[in-house]
């Protein structure tokens, strides 16, 4: 019997170029904070608590994840940093997904473009031009093993502009 695997993708919030920092260490802009709060507050009644949250180690992704975790009131959550998610093509991110433990049914990932858009388009059922900063995509797979996921059904796409 097949199970359902649910993948939530969130692109990090708008980052700041104000400081002379390496890309990995760039913080969020105020607009990024605001958009992450806006999206996560809207998702409170929609998103199921994930079994695992993975984030890129980049500062902007980690801060976005912290905002979501706080606003979604996930008091206790399995949260891990995985630097393979600091990926811009999607190849490393796909490897992360396919190597997830099968006991994880709901997976939330905080990452980067173009990896997230590539993953959403290759695994989801709706074409997306670009996952914007703080953008959210939910994809369901009729599958019980992450390594076997291929094409799923895109259930939700939410960008900050949809709520403004």
Secondary structure, DSSP 8 states (H G I E B T S, - for coil): ----EEEEEEE---B--SS---GGG--B-HHHHHHHHHHHHHHTTT----SEEEE-SSHHHHHHHHHHHHHTT-SS--EEE-GGG--SSSHHHHHHHHTS-TT--EEEEEE-TTHHHHHHHHHSSS--S---TT-EEEEEES-S-GGG----EEEEEE-GGGG-
